[in-house]
Amino acid sequence: MQRSEETLPVLRDGESDEEAVLNQLVEGYSALTREIHKVIVGQDEVIEGVLCCMLAGGHCLVQGVPGLAKTLLVTSLSRVLRMTFNRIQFTPDLMPSDITGTDIIQQDPKTMQPCYNFVRGPIFANVVLADEINRTPPKTQAALLQAMQERQVTTSGRTYELPEPFFVLATQNPIEQEGTYNLPEAALDRFMFMTYIDYPPLDDECDIVKHTTTGRGSNVEPVLDAKHMLQFQEIVRLAPVSDAVIKYGVYLARATRPENPMATDMVGQYFKWGGGPRAGQFMTLAAKARALIHGRVTAGYDDVRAVCKPVLRHRVTVNFNAEADGIAADTVLDDLITKVHPPK
């Protein structure tokens, strides 16, 4: 599907003008959100979080109760990106080979001898939707680990590279626990963000009902391709960031560890485990991406605060005291953000 030139940012080869490059990224982000909002009503914070995560080269876990358009958000995002897309519906009987692929025996047309041929699984795509990822056993969930971290798949002693860019956008339902398997910590740590989708406000919910019951569908058009996304990711990586901003992200990550001297009182009371060094890495990258899409060359403290909870909420473990008192991880993180101050 072709689209008009006015909404597609033109990336010129050898562009060295900092302001022009920044404008290209801002225009690209605006074009993405504009197309997504043709289908998704509201949810600005969620859309910003998912796109920031992708621009920073990370994977995103979207959590929310049924009927809040988690799957629709991801599929709409795949439609506005001119990249390959596969959806994997996770079920209890799903096997690792159903995700990564498997070797099958075929007859060589030249030698007429049997030979092994690798048939690629749905993981071989630019954007992979892992729908209801907590409905499959840990054995199958672990099949995503190498793909998410190293962008490659190893099977039968052979390694296959995944296409670039590569994103895993997973959804899970936090309410229904029967027949589900909590993601292991190693798998959770591979996700840059855990984003919550909450119930929409009254006006947005009225718009949703109105737009979905009139019989008129909204068509979205692709606005960016793989080349644009790889260039934008490179811009995020190369964006400058001060040592103070990096240190602030590290402060927040270290403050989630109960045994650390920087931990707050609530962390010591309610957390069992805190975030590791990857939390500081992801906070810095996500803060840079957020600053760039808002037209700022370098990230500040406010950007770190904005991405703190999506980066940390799935990297901390609450203890029995938190469960007994009904204290959620986000409540402790809100307290932590107000009490951990940036370096002077």
N, C-alpha and C positions, 0 to 999 in steps of 0.2 A: 504494500500500500504506500503510495507516495503522499507526501505532505508538503505544505507550502514552505518556501524558503525563510519567511520571516520568523518562524519559530524554531528553526534549527541553527544552532550556533556554528559558525564556520571556523574551523580550527586550521589556521595557516601553518604550513611547515616552516620550522625555524623561527617561530614567533618568540621574540625575546622581550617584548614590551610587557612589563609586569601588570600594568593596569588592564591592557587588552586581554591577557590571559585570564585575569580574575573576572572580567566581565563575561567572558565566554562560559566560565563555570557557573556564574550566577544565572546567566540566560538559560543554560542547559537545565539547571535545577528548576527554574521557574517554568520552563516548558514541560518538564516531567510532572510537576505538581498540578499544573493547569489541566493536563490530560487526565490525570488520575481523578481529579475532582469532578470530572464528567460522570464518573461512576460512583465514587465514594463521597458521601456527604459528611462534612466536618472531619474529625479525627486528624486535625492539622499536626498535633504533636506526634502522633503515631507515624504519620507519613514522613514527617521530618526526620524522626529517629531512624526509620528503615532506610531512607535515602542517604542519610549521613553515614550509616553503617556500611552501605554499599560503596559510597565514595571513598571511605577509608579502607576498603578492601576486606571488610569483615563479614561475618555471618550473623543472622538475626533470628531470635526466638520470639515469636509473637504468642502471647497468652491471653485468653479471654473466654468468657462463657459462650455457649452456642448462640448463633444468630447475630453476631456482631461484625460480620463481614471480614473475618480473618483471612479465609481462603480467597474471597473476592478481592481483597486488597492485594494479595500476592499475585494472583492471576492477572489483575489489571496492570500491575507493575510490569509483568512480563510482556504484556501487549504493547506497552509504550516504549519498551526497549527492543530494538531490532536485534535480538539475540536468541539463541536456541533455548527452549524451555521444556522441562519435563516435570510432571507431577507424580509423586509417589504416595499412594494411599497406604499408610502403615496399618497393618493388621497383625494379630497374634501369630498367624501362621506364615508371615513373611520371612524369607530366608535371606542371609547376606548376599548370596549370588543373585537374588532377585533385584538387588540394588546395584552391585558392582558389575555384574555380568558373569559369564561362565564359558568354559571350553566345551565345545561339542565336537564329536567325531564326524568328519566328512570325508568324502572320497576326492583325492587330488585329481583334477580333470586331465593332467598331463601324464602322471605316473600310474593313475588308477589305483593308488595305494591309499589306505585310510590315514588321515592326519587330523591333528587337533586345530580347531579354528576358534578364536576368542570372539564371542558375541557380546558386544558392549551393552551394559545395562543402562538404566535411565539416569545414573549419576553423571554420565557423559553429556553434559549440557552446560550452558553458561549460567542459567538460573534453574535451580532445583527446588521445588516445593515439597518439603517433607511434611505432609498433612497428618496431623494427630500423631506426632512422633512418639508420644508416650504410650501408644497402644501396641508396640512391638517389643519383644523381649530384648534384654541387654545385648545378647549375642548379635542381633541384627542391628541394634543401635550402634554397636562398636564398628560396624562396617563403614560408618561415616567418618570415623576418627582420622584415618590417614588421608582421606579425600579432603576433609575440611582443613587440616593443618598443612599438609604437604602438596596439595593439589595433584595427587596422583593415586593410582590404584595398583596394588600388587596382587596377582593371582597366579597360581601354578608356577611360582618362581619368576614371573615376568612382570615388569612394571610398565604401566601405561599412563601417560601424561593426560591430565584433564584439560579441557579448553580454557583459554583465558579471555576475559575474566571469568571467575567461578564464584558463585554465591549459593549458599544454602539458606533458605528462608523456611523455618519450621514453625508449625503451629501446634498448640496443645490446649486441652480443655482442663482447667483446674478443679472443676466441680466433681465430675463423675470419676471415681477412683476404682470402681470395679472393673477388672480386666485391663488395668493400666500398669505400666512399669515406669517408675521414676527414672529419669535420665541419670546415669552415673556422673560423679563430679568431673571426671576427665572429659566427658562429652559436653557437659555444661560449660566448662572452661574454654572450649573452642568457640563458643558463641560470643561475639563482641557485645551484643546488646540482648537483654531480655526486656521486651516492650509489652506493656499491658494495654489492652483495649477495654475501655470501660463503656458503660451505657451512655448513649448520646444524650445531649440536652433536649429539652422539649421541642424547640423549634427545629432542630436537626432531625429529630425522630419524625416530626410531621412531614418534613421534606422527603425523608426516606420513603415513607408510606405513599406520599403523593407521586413520587417519581417512579416507584416500582409497581404501581397499580393502574397506570394509565395506558399500558400497552405500547408505549414508545420507548425503545431502547436507546441507550447512549453509546455511540461508537467512539472509541479512542484510537488515535493514530500513533504509530511509532515515531519517536522524536530523537532518539539517540541509538547508536550502534556500539558494537564492541570496541571499535577504535576510539570513539569519543570517551567511553567509560575508562579505558586503560589510560588515556591521556589525563583525564580528570583525577584518577587515582595517583598518577605520578605527580600532579600538581599538589595534591594533599601531602604526599610524602616529602616533597621538596619545600613546602611552606615553612617559613621560619617560626620558631617558637622560643621564648625566653627560658632561661634556666629556672627562673622563679615560677613560671607556670608549670614546668615539668615537676619541680619540687612540690608544688601544691598538690598535684595529682598523686604523687608518691606519699605525701602526708596523709591524704584521705584513704589511700589503700592500706597504709600501715596502721591507721587508726581503727581499722576493722578487726585487727588481731587482738584478742583479749589479753594476751600476755605482753603485748607491746606497751611501753611507757606512754605512747601517744594515744592509747585507747581511751575513749570516753567512759563515763560511769555506766551508761546504758549498754555499751558494747561489752564491758566486763561482766555485766549482769545477765545479758540475754544472748550473746554470741558464743558459739562453741568453736567455730573456725572463721577466719577472715580471708580476704582476698590475697592472692599471690602477686608476684611481680608483673604478670600479664595484665593485671587490672590497671596498673600505672601506664603500661604501654598503650592499652586500648583507650584509656581516658585521654591521653595526649593526642593520639590519632583522631579520635572522635571530636575532640575540642577543636583541632585544626580544621576538620571538615566542616563543622558547624560555623566556625568563623568565616570560612571562605564562601559558603553559600549565602551568608548574610552580608557579603561584600567587604569583609575585613581581611587584610593580608595575614595578620598574626592573631593567634588565639589569646584570650584573656582569662582572668579568674572566673568570670561569669559563664564562659563556655565550659570550663571544667565542672562547675557546679551543675550545669544543665545536663551533662552526660554522666554525672556521678552515679545516680541511682540505676539507670539502665545497664551500666557496666558492672556495678557491684552487687545488685540484688540477687543474682543467681550464683555469686561466688562466695557468699557468706552462708553459714549454717547456724540456725537458731538452736538454743538448748531447750531443756525441759522447762525451765523457768519462763521462757517466752511463750511456749505453748500453754502453760498453766495460766499465765496472766493475759493471754490473748494478744500478745504483742507481735506484730508482723515485722519482717526485716525492714520494710520501707519506713516504719515508724522510727526505728533505731537509726537508719541512715539519715532521715530528716534531722534528727537531733545531732548527729555527727556533723552534718554540713554546717549547722549553725555554730558549732563549738570548735571546729578545727579551722583555724585562721590561716590565710596565706602567709608565706614567709615575708619578712620585712625587707 
